[in-house]
Amino acid sequence: MSDQISNGKKVSQGALTLAALGIVFGDIGTSPLYAIREAFHGPHAMPITPENILGVLSLIVWSLILVISVKYLLFVLRADNKGEGGVLALTALAAPPRFVSMFLWNRILLYLGIFGSALLFGDGVITPAISVLSAIEGLKVATPLFEPYVLPITIGILAGLFSVQKHGTAWIGTIFGPVILMWFIVIGSLGVYGIFEHPQIIQALSPIHAVNYFLINGMSGFVVLGAVFLVVTGGEALYADMGHLGKKPIQRAWFGVALPGLLLNYFGQGALILTNPAAAENPFYLLSPNWALYALVVIATMATVIASQALISGVFSLTRQAVQLGYFPRIRIIHTSSHKIGQIYIPPINWILFILTACLVVGFKSSSALASAYGIAVSMTMVITSILACSVAAQRWKWTWPSVFGVFALFLSVDIVFLAANFTKIADGGWFPLAMGAVVFTLMTTWRKGRQILAQRLAEKTVPIQEFLQKIDHHSLVRVPGTAVFMSGSSDGAPIALLHNVRHNKCLHFKNAVLTVSSEEVPHIEKSDRIEIFEERGDFYRIIAYCGFMDNTDIQDILDCCADKGFPIDLKEVTFFLGRETLLPSQRPGMAIWREHLFSFMARNAERATAYFNIPTEQVVEVGIQVEI
């Protein structure tokens, strides 16, 4: 059997499953490096007793089953937006922008989705830091001589990782897939080695031990859930990466390779701590024979680099979706593959992530300290995902409300318990991803609101196209050979650039078109459906180009679609007219003055439309206007 992928080639199910391991499961697959350790050696460590070890392991087992296997693999992956996943794609399904202004609940869902996506930016900073640092700390287990070099080596690896982003990530699935497969085989084998030393650890499969854990420890044992949650922190990345491969390869890779490898390793670490409580300091590496330690550090480093890569690519994809959906200003996006549309590189985001990641490594100094900051953003995003998926099940899947409440009440109760446990981490570093999420949320909502206000202000200055055409018929205008394309954010009226051109230059081309690019809340739009052309009269047309939030917005692609519709436009013969707004914060109703200044700053630093749409600069006329917001 085989599946069809975007470059038109047939790929076997086995190859897709291997690719899923490399792209999707690096993050959750490297959790054994620190999760068990934080339960029994971190700042909120539990006493090392057989009952606690079995209880924590049981909590880990059932967290992986309920949160990843059931919630994400069986339910949330069904909530795909025409094949794409992730919190913004899910938000577009649960709260379509065209309905947001009509219903309060839709507005709440929209802002929840924006905040959830903002929190993932914090996750994209912490994951590379904690993953690579926890791998390199294995050198300290081999010999204390390496201790002074752990931080420099970690930052060096991260610098290399962020430096290669410009070359693209298409090789992750094909080359790194086998590495992650080897990683799961190795950690599973280490787990089997530990289990043979203490076979009774298998008892932790029973949920009775999880119940007994809380009966014994009461509320004092609640904080350990913050460490247990670390085993499921790759769930959101798993959902966001669905668009690269589809559901089935991800499900096969999880149930066939990732889940067995993880469970075996967690059980092996638990067995080791039962035998030797002192091993709780770093049970993952201490589970390894001494002769294999350096090799294990090498493969762990490779696995954590892949895990980091998946999060970095996820942040790139999320940024692109935010730009297309109108939540973020235009930004330079480089396509690193001519075949796969999802392979992109965003230089400013890349280097901001690197600087923040390096600062985290230097500031927290150890993966154990970073674990205190890790988890709260992901747990909050998981709560938001459950709420959005609940809405999708009711509205899109047409589930009955008893079914919706029956299924998602279970998921939400688990998510909320984990979130509450992670709140204990705020003072120890959990404030960082929350602060970063708040900053990104402010930027996204300010940009969205500012664009709405700007559209209103510009609408006040425009006139309907038919009214404009009637007026110019009464004036003698010089006719210029060629075609003029006036870019406009709205298809309803004559754009400012057109009005100013006629008013000041007293001329009009023989052929004119107002082009509006409309971003839709679906990932892709078929080429045959991307263009609508309306003839206002023989020399004047309106063109609306529809694009999904994962589609290209290249001007040549748009003109090619026009040609397919019987309206050929030669790019070399076109003059493009664009409005260049200078925004003036004012006391007019709209936003707080500080947000108006922020929006103005973001607009000044946004990617120019000529670069974003790949319009030849020598064929562009920009018309400057001042707009009070």
N, C-alpha and C positions, 0 to 999 in steps of 0.2 A: 504493500500500500504506500501511497505518497500523498503529500499535501502540496497545494499551490501557494507559493509565496510571492512577494511583490515584484521580484525581478523576472518573473515569468518562468522560472525553472522549477522542475519537479524535485522535491527533496524527500528522501525516505523518512518514515516515521522515526527510525532509530537516530538519524542525523538531527532531526528536529528536537528529539528528546535530549540528545547530547548537548545541543545548542542551548536548550532551556536550562540545563545545569549550569552552563557557563554564564548565561545572562541573568537568570532569575534567582538562583539559590546561593549565590556567594555570600550575601548578607546573613541570612538565617543559618547558613552552613558553617559560619565561623563563630557563632555564639558559644560553642563549647569551650572556646579559649578563655572565657571569663564568667559565664553564667553561674556554674556550680560554685566557683571560687567566691563570688560575691555573696552567695547564700550563707557560706560558712566561714568566710574570712574577711568580708568587707566591713564597713562601718556599722552595719545593722546585722552582723553575723549572728546566727542561731547557735546554741550549744550543740556540740557534736555528740549526739547520742544515736543509737540505732533507730529509735522511733522518729527522730527528726530527719535523719537521712532518708529513711523510707518515705516519710511524709512529703519532703521536698521533692524527691524523685517522682512520687505519684502526682504531685501538682504539676510538674514539668510534663509528664506523659499526657495528662488529660488537658493541659493547656495546648499542647501541640495538636491533639486530636480535635478539641472543640473549636479552637480559634483558627488554626491553619487548615486542618483536613476538612472540617465540616463547614465552618463559616466562610472562609475564603475560597477553598477549592470547589466546594459543592454549591454554594449559594452566591457569594459576591461575584465570582467570575461570570455568572450568568448576566450580571448587570453591565454588559458591555455596550458602549456607544458605537455601534457599527464596527465592532472588533477592537476598539480602543478602550483601555482601562485607565484607572487613576482617579483621584478625587475630583479634579476639574471636569473630566469627561462624565463622571457620575453625577456631578452637580448639574451639568447641562441636561441630563436625563430627568433628574428629580425636580429641577426648578428651571424650565426653559426661560431664557431671558425675556421672550415676548410676553410671558404671563406674569413676570415678577411684579410689575406695577399694579396688577389686578388683585392679588391675594397676599395678605400678610404672611401666611404660612410659607408661601414661595419665597418671599423676601428673607424670612428667617433661614430657610434652607440655603438660599444663595449665599448669605453671609457666613453661614456655617461652612459651606464648601470652600469659600475664599480663605477663611481662617485655617481650615484643614490643609489646604495647599500651601499656605504661608508657613505652617509648622514644618512641612516636609523640607523646606529650605534649611531649617536648623538641623534636621536629621541628616541632610546631605553634607553638613560640616562635621558633625560628631562622628558619624559612621567611619569615614576614612581615618580619623584620628585614633579612635579606640581600637579599631580592627588592626591596623598596622602596628600600633604601639604594643598591643597585647601579643602579637606574633613575635616581635623583636625582643620582648622581655624574656622569651625563652632562652636567650643567650645568657641571662643572669643565672638561670637554673643550671646551665652547663658549667659556667665558671663565673665567680664574682668579678673577675678581671674585666668583663664586658660592661659592667654596670655604668661607668662614666660615658660609654659610647652609645647607650640605648637611644637617648633623645636625638643626638646628631644623625645616627643611622636612620631613625624613623623619619626625620624631616627630609633627609636626602632622598629616601624612597618616595615620599609624598611629592617632593619637587619634581622628581622624574616622572611620576604618574601624571601630574597636572601638565607637565611639559609636552607629553606625547598626545594629549587630547586633540591637538590640531591635525594630527594625521588620521583621525577617524577611529571608530570602534568596531568596524565590520568584522575584524578578526577575533572578537571576543568569543563568539559562539563556536567558531571552527577550531581555534587554537586553544582557548582557555577552557572550553567544554571538557576536553579530556583531562585537563589539570584538576578541575573540580570533581570529576568522576574519580580520579585517583585520590583526591582529598577525602571523599566520603568512604572510599574503600579503606584508606589508611586509618581514619578515625574509628570506623566500624571495627576494624581488626584490633586496634588498641582496646576498644571496649570489650570485645570478646575475651582478650587476654585478661582484663581486669575481672570480668564476670566469672571466669574459671577459678579465680582466686577466692571468690566469695559468692557462690551461686545463689544463695538465698536473697540476693539483692533483687532478683526477678519478682519477688513478692510485691514490689512497688507498682506493678501493673494494676493492682487492685485499687480502686478509688477509696476503699475503706481506710487505707493509710493516710490519704489526704484529709479525710474527715477526722481521723484520730489525731492528726497533727494539730488541728485547731482545738480539739477537745482538751489536749494536753497543754497547749501554749496559750490558748485564749487570744485576746487581742494583741498580746505581746508578739505573737507569731505572725500577725498581719503584715508587718513591714517586710517580711521575706518575700512577699509577692512582688515587690519591686525588683528583686533579683530574678525571681521566676519569670517575670515578664520579659527579661532579656532573651529568652529562648524563642520568642515569637516576633521579635522586632523586625524581621524581614517580610512580614505579611503585607504591608502597604506597598513595598517595592515590588513584591510578587504581583500584586494587582495592577500596578502602574505599568509593568513590563509586558502585560498580556498582549498588547498590540503588536509586539515584535514577532510572536510565535503562535498565538492562538491558545485555546484552553487545553486541548487534549495533550499536547506535548508537555505542558506544565504539570498537568495532573499525573501523567505517566512518570515523569522525572521525580515528582514528590513521593508518590506511593511506592515506586519501584526502587529508588536509590536514596533520596535525601532523608526521608523519614526513618527507614531502617538504620542508616548510618548514624543519624543523630541519636536515636534511642539507644543503640548499642553503646555509643560513646558516653552518654550521660550515665547509663547503668554502670559502665566500667569505672567512671570517676567516682560514683557513689560507693562501689565495692572497694575501691582503693582507700577512700576515707574511712570506711568501716574497719579496714585492716590497719590503717596507719593514719590516725587523726591529724598528725602534723602535715600530711600531704595536702590538707585543705588550703595551704598557702598558694599552691599552683597545681591543682590536681591534673590538669590537662597534660602538662609537660612531664610531671612526675609519674604519669601512667606509662610513659615511654621507657624502654630499656635505654641505658646510658649510651650504648653504641649507636643508637638511632637518633639521638637527640638533635644533633646538628642538621641532619637530613630533614627532621621534622620541622625545625625552625625555618628551613628553606621553603618547604612546601606550604607551611602555614603562612609565610610571608607572601608567597604567590597567590594563595587563596584569598588573603585579606586585600591584596591589591585588586583582585577581580571583584571582590565584594564592594570595594570603594568605587571601582569603575562603574558598577551597576547603579550606584546612588548618584554619581556625577552625571551619567547619561540621563538618569531620571529627572534630575534638576534641569538639565538642558531641555528635555522634552516638556517638562512642566512650564518652563519659561516661555517656550514657543507657544504652547496652548494659551497661556495668559495673554501674550501679545495678540494672538489672533482673535481671542474672545473679547478683547478690549479692556483687560485688567492691568495691562502693563504697557509702557511706551514702546515704540518700535526700537529694536535693538539689533545690532549686527549679528546675523545668523549665517554661518558658513556650512554649506552642505558638503560633507566629506565622502559621499558615495553617489555615483550617478544612477545606482540601481535601487537603493533603499532610501525612501523618503525620510525615515526616522533617524538616519545617521547624520547628526548635526554637531556643530561646535560653536559655542558662544563665548568669544574671548573675554569680555568683561566679567561675565558670571564665573568663568573658569578661574580667573586670577583672584577674584574676591573670595571664592571658596578656598583657594589655596592659602591665602593670607590668614583667613579666619581659622582654618584647620591647623596651620602651623602655630598660631597663637594659642590655640587650645592645648596642643601638645606641650608647648613650653610652659603654659600657665598651670596645667593640672599635673604634669610630670609623670603620671602613671595611669595605666588603663583602669586600675581600681578606683582612682579618684574620678576619672572620666565616666565610669559606670554610674556614679552618683548623678551626673548630668544627663545620662542617657535613659531614654524610655518615656519620659513624661510627654514629650511632643508626639511620639508615635502612639502612645496610649490614648491621647486626646484625639488624634486623627482617626484612630480605630473606632472611637465612640461616634465621631461625626460620620464615618463611613457606614456604620450600622444604621444610623438615623436616615441617611440618604437612601441606602438600599431598601430600608423599610418603606419609604415613600415610593420608590420605583416599583416594589412588589405590589403595592396597592394600586398605583396609577397605571403602570405599564403592563405588568403581568396579570392584572385583574384578579389578584388573590382576594379571598374574602377576609374581612377584618379579623375574625377569630384566628385564621391561619397566619396572618401577618403578626398579630400579637403573640401567638403561640411560639412561632419560630424566633422572631427578633427580640422578644422579651428575654429569652435565654442568652442570646448573643450580647445584648445590651447590658444585662446584669453582670456578665463576666467582664465586659469591657470597663464598666463603671467601677467594679471592684479593683481592677488593675490600675485604673486611673487614680483612685483614692490612695492606693498603696504608693504610687509614684509621687504623689504630692508630698510625701515625707522627704523627697530628695531635693525639694526646691532650695532650701538653704545651703545644701552641699554642692550646688552647681546646676540644679534643675532650672534655675532662673534663666540660664543662658538661652536654651532653645525657645523658652517662652518669650523672652525679650526679643529675640531675633524674629520669631513668628509675629509678634506685635508690630515690629518695624515693617516687615514685608506686607502684613495685612493693611497697615496704614497707607503704604505706598500704593497697593492695589486698589483699595477703595477710593483713595484720593484721585487716582488717575481715572477710574471709572466715573466718579461723580463729576470730575472736572471736564471730561469729554462730553458728558451730557449737557453741562452748563454751556460749554463752548458751542455745541451744536445749536442750542437755543439762541445764543447770541448771534451766531451766523445766520440762523433762519430769519431773524429780525431784519437782516440786511439784504436778504434775497427776495426775488420776485418769481412767480410761476413762469415756467419756460414759455408757455404760450403767450403770456402777457409781454414778456421780453421780446419775443419774435414780432409781435404786433407793433411794438414801439420802434424797433429798428427798421421796420418797413417804411417808416416816415422820415428816415434819415438817410443821407447819401453816405454810404460806407465804402471805403476802398476794399475791393476783393483781392485777396492774396492767394496765389496758387498753392496747392497742397492741402494737407489735412491738419486740423487742430484738434487735439484731445485735451479737454479740460477735466482735470481730476477733481472729484467732489466727494465729500463724505456723505452727502445726501442726494438722492435721486429726485427729490421733489421740486427743486427750484433751480434757477440759473445760478451757478457758483460765482463767488465774489471775483475770482480771477477772470471770468468771462465778462462780467459787468465792467470791471476796471479796464480790461483790454479795449472794449468798445468805447468806453467813456474817454480814455486818454489817448489811445492810438488811432481811434476812428477807422478801424479796419476789421475785417472778418475774412476767414479763409473760405475757399470754395466749398470745402467739406468740413463739417464740425461735428464733434461728438462730446457729450458729457459722460465721463466714465466714473462709475461708482463701484468700489470693491466692497462687497458685503460679506462679512464673516458670519458663518452659520454655526449652530451649536451641534454639528455633526463632524466627525473627523475628516471624512472625505466626501467629495461630490463628484459624480461621474462627469467625464469631459463633455458628454452630450448635454448635460444639464447645467453647465457652469455659466452659460451666457444667455441673457435676454436682450434683445435689441428692439427699440421702439423708434419708429420714424415719426418725428414731429412734423417735418416737411422735407422736401427733396434735398436740402443742403444741411439738415440738422437732425441729429439722432441722439437718443439716450441709450447708453449701454450699462447694464448691471452685470457685474462679474461676481458670481457666488463662489466662495471657497470655504472648505472645512478648516477646522483648527489644526489639522495636520497636513494641509495642502500647501503647495508652493504658491507664491503671489508674484511670480515673474511676469513682467509685462509682455514678453514674447509669447509665453503660454496663453495669456489672455487674448492677444491678437490672433494667435493660431485658432483659438476657439471661435473667434469672430469670423474668420475665414471659413471655418466649417459650417457656420450658419449662413453663408452666402454674403458676408459683408467683409471682403478682404481689405486689410489695411497694411500697407508696406511700412515697416518700422522705420526704414531709412528716410521716408518721406513725411514723417510726422513731426509736428512741433507740439510739445507738451506744455500746458500751462498749469502751474500749481500755485495755490495760495500759501503764503508764508506769514503765519500769524504772529504778531508780537503781543503777548498777553500782559494785561495791566491789572494787577489785583486792585479791587475796589471795595466799597462798602455795599455794593448791590447785594440783594439776597442771593444766597447760594451756598457758599461754604464759609467756614471761619477764615479770617484773613491769613492765618499761618498756613492753612491748607491751600489757599489760593497761591501763596508764594511758593509752596512746595510743588504744586501742580505746574506753575510757571517754570520753575527750575527743571522739572522732569521734561517738560515740553522742549525747552531750549537744548537739552542734552540728548533728546531722542534721535535715533537714526534718521537721517534725511530720507524723505520719500523716494528721491531718485535712487539712492543706494538700496533701500528696502525692496522696491519694485524692480530694481535692475534696469532703470531707465537711462539711456545714454545722456550724460550730462550736457553734451554740446547741443542737444536738441530740446533743452528745457528753458522755459521762461518762468521765473518766479515773480509773483506779484505780492508785495508786502502790504499787510494791513494791520492796524492796531485794534485790539478787541479788549474791552473791559469785561472782566469776569467777576 
